[in-house]
């Protein structure tokens, strides 16, 4: 089954790059959201989300991630330029990766998330800093 990826990123160049990488890997992009409100529109169409912290409406990425995870069981990975600012208390997100992320990192990251969704244990990519709950479930 093709996984649908939601990209939550307000920088158009980064969003287009992530979309291109996902499409080249054979994934369907459910949408590109620039804010919490636009993420809500695309939420029902996604299984996986790549979410930046700072969006067009401010630092709402964590709120977006929580909403996607709790309301739609979307598997969320934070993708941000400042991953150190995120603590380990993001129980509704799998982990965080620094941006800009290389295509190989995104490929490994999406493969890991899909394995988690399928309850198939695999090692996470080294670029991904896991949050506490991600080892248990997705």
Secondary structure, DSSP 4 states (H G I P E B T S, - for coil): -PPEEEEE-S-HHHHHHHHHHHHHTTPEEEEEESSHHHHHHHGGG-SEEEE-SSBTTBS-HHHHHHHHHHHH--EEEEEES-GGGS-S--TTS-EEEESSPPHHHHHHHHHHHHHHHTT---PPPTT-EE-GGGGT--
